[in-house]
């Protein structure tokens, strides 16, 4: 990861190592396919987002503005085969 960080910084732009890069390096070294890295990345983000939403619902005043909307796009299509 340090070599990749140095080379990317020299050729493109500074690329600091973060937890996602470290996770990718470990999974690569262990022989996991790239898709496994994507899945583990998503699992971590879902856990954090879930905790954030739970905290908002239980501890804070809701920040979302709710208002009625009316759909004005294309009419619904039949999903039955024609």
N, C-alpha and C positions, 0 to 999 in steps of 0.2 A: 504494500500500500504506500509506503514511503517513496519507493521508486516511481510509482504511478503518479503520486502527488507532485514530485519534483519534475517529472517529464511533462505533465499537463501544464504545470505552472510555467515552464520554459517555452512551450509551444503555443499554448492557447491563452490561459488565464489562471490565476491562483485557484487551486482546487483543494481546499482543506479537507483533511480526513474527518469524517463524522461517523456516527454509529452505523449508518446505512452502508457506507463504504467498508467499514470494518467487518460488518456482517457479510457483505458480498465476498470479501477476501477469505474469510473463514469458510464459508460455504463452498467457494471455489476450491480451496485447498482440500476440503473433505470430499470433493468429487460430485457435489450436487449440481444438477442442471440449473441453468439460469431461471427457469420458471419457479423453482423452489425458493429462490431468493425473492422473487416478486411476491409469492404467497406469504412468506414470513414477514416481509415488509408490510403487507396489507394487514396481517393479523395484529401487528404492533400498533398500527394506526387506528384500527377499529377499537382496540382496547382503550386507547387514549381518548378517542372521540366519545366512546360510551361513557367513560368517567366524567368527561366534561359536560355532556348533556345531563347526566344524572345529577351532577353538582348544581347545574343551572336550575333544574326542576325542583330540587330540594332545598337549596340555600339562598338563591338569588331571585330577585324580581325578574320575571320573564322579559327578555329583550326583543322578542320577535313581535312585529306589528302584524296583526291579523285583520284582514279586510275581505269583503266579498268580491269575488271576481266572476266574470262571465266569459266563457270560452268563445272566441269569435273566429276560430280557424276553420279548416276544412271539415265538412260533415263526416260523421263516423261511417266507416265502410263495413260491409258485411264480411265476416271472416270465413263464411262458408264457401266451398269451392263452387265455381260457376259452371 
